[in-house]
Amino acid sequence: MSGGNQSTKNFSKINGMNQLAFKMYLKPNKVEEYKKRHDKIWPELRHLLKEAGIGKYLIFHDPETDCLFAYQDTEGRDSQSMGENPIVQKWWEYMSDLMETHPDLSPKQLNLNQVFSL
């Protein structure tokens, strides 16, 4: 689950689904703990994401840079636009010791532009 301090969305749309890709920044030597926490994602957060219309949410780790690459398919809201929700805010606080964050504890992130599709 990531932060929402970037206002410009770079959605692609395929078969009625919005697609969003972005990267986030993990602190050094934190990937194992990051995985553990996501393996036990809170049920209320999972429900919130699904209820918002997020059908697929994948996160990949680049071990050379400690960047995280995230991808979402959504029919409604994306996780980037849910920062006002108390569950999301609590998750950001929980994850803030593992990631580079903004003052509001939302993860620093950069939306990515699609350059190819097959």
PyMOL commands that set and color helices and strands:
alter all, ss='L'
color gray80, all
select helices_A, chain A and resi 31-39+43-51+79-81+86-95
alter helices_A, ss='H'
color red, helices_A
select strands_A, chain A and resi 12-14+17-25+54-62+67-74+109-112
alter strands_A, ss='S'
color yellow, strands_A
deselect
rebuild
show_as cartoon
